[in-house]
Each structure stands twice: as C-alpha cells, then as structure tokens.
Amino acid sequence: MARAATTSDAFNAIAEPQRREILGLLRAGERAVTDVARELGISQPGASKHLRVLREVGLVRVRGDGKQRLYGLDARGLRPIHEWVGGFERYWNESFDRLDAYVQDLKQTRQEE
C-alpha cells in the first residue's frame, strides 16, 4: 500500500522528527521562521517547508507582524492524534493495575513468611 502524502493529515505530518521538534518549540509561543531554523540548526527554506506542511494540516497558524510572519501552535489540530492515543489509555491503565496487584501479592506473601 502506498504511503499517503505528508500533507494529508496530522499523523503523517508529525511522523517527521523535525516537525515534532517545531511543534515543541511552538508550545512556548509564536516564533518567526528564522528563529525556528536557528533553534533546529536547519536552513530557513527547510524550516519554511516544514511549517507549511504543519500549517496545511492545521497544526500551526500564521499571522503577519510587520514584515515578519509569526507561527504559533494550533493544538486543535492535534485532537485526532490525542483521541487515537487515548484509545490506548485503557490498555495501559489495566496493565498498571495488574502490575500493582502483583506487587501487592508479593508484599503480602513476604509479610506472611
């Protein structure tokens, strides 16, 4: 099966490590593309391409501020990812509950010895 284009959805967009790093940077607030490029040690055109992909899938918003364009996180675009990952929360909670029960059984056994 062919892989979907990286601009098709948030899942594909964040599959690229530098895009995840950009989202992490933008959590702290808006940044100009030159700031993003400098922080990640990539070229300005490279940062612009990543920001464009993130904007197209709804993870980043952009606004003009004089001659600069400032990019900010739009966390609403992360909702599908959050919902998908949240489906695994029950699994992990049940696993931790089983582990806790096992540890409690071990403690009880040791106290009885």
N, C-alpha and C positions, 0 to 999 in steps of 0.2 A: 504494500500500500504506500502510495506517495505521501510524503510529509507535506503538511499544509504550509503555506507561506507564513513567514514570521509576523506579518501584519494582520493575520486573520483573527487572532484572539489573544487575550491576555496570557493564556497558558504558553502559547508559542513565543510570545514576546519576552516573557521572563525566563524562558529557557536559556537565554544568552546571559552569561555571568556578568558582563559589564552593564547590561541593562538593570540587573538586580542591584548592582552597586549604585547606579544612578538613582534608583528608587530610594535606596538607603540614604544617599546624600540629600535628596529632596524631602525626606522626612523632617529634616531640621529647618526647612524653609526654602523659599524660592532661590534659584541660582541662575546666573547667566550661563550660556553655553561655554564661554571661555573659562568660567570657574569650574564647571563640570569637567571639562577637558584637562585642566591643570590638576585637579584633585585625583583624577583617574590615570593621569600620565598618558593620555591619548591625544590624537590630533583634534583640532576644532571641527574639521569636517566629519571625523569619526563620531565625535560626541553629538554633532547635529543629526547624523543619520540615526543614531540610537534614540535620541529624543524624538525624532519624527515618528519612528515606529511606536514608541510608547504613547505619543500623543494620538496617533491614529487608532490605537486600541482602547483609548480612554483612560490611560493610567497617569497621564501628565496633561496639565493645562498650560497654556502660554498666554502672557499678556505683555503688551508693549509698555515700556517705561523710558520715554525719551527715545534714544537711538538703540537702546537695549531691548532684547526680548528676554523676559524672565520666565523660567519654567518652574512649575510647582507640582507637587504630588496631588493627584486626584484619586484618593483612596476608594472612591465609589467603584472604580473600575476593577478593584481587587475583590469585589463581592463574589463573583463566580469561583474564584480560587479559594476564598475563605469558606464558602459553602461546601466545596468539594473536600477540602482538607477537614472541615468539621465533621464530615461523614466518618472519618477515622477516629474521632474523639471517643466514641463509644467503645471501639476496639481497645484503645489504649487504656481507658478507664477500667474496663473489665480485666485487662492484663495486670494492671497495677493492683486491682482488688484481689486477684488470685495470688499475686506475689505477697501482698500484705497478709492474707490468710495463711499462706505457707510460713512466713516469718513468725506469725503469732503461734502457729502449731509448733514450730521449733522451740520457741521460748517456753511454751507450756511443757513440752517434753523434757527440756533441760531442768525446769523447776521441779518436775516430778522425780527426777533421778536422784 
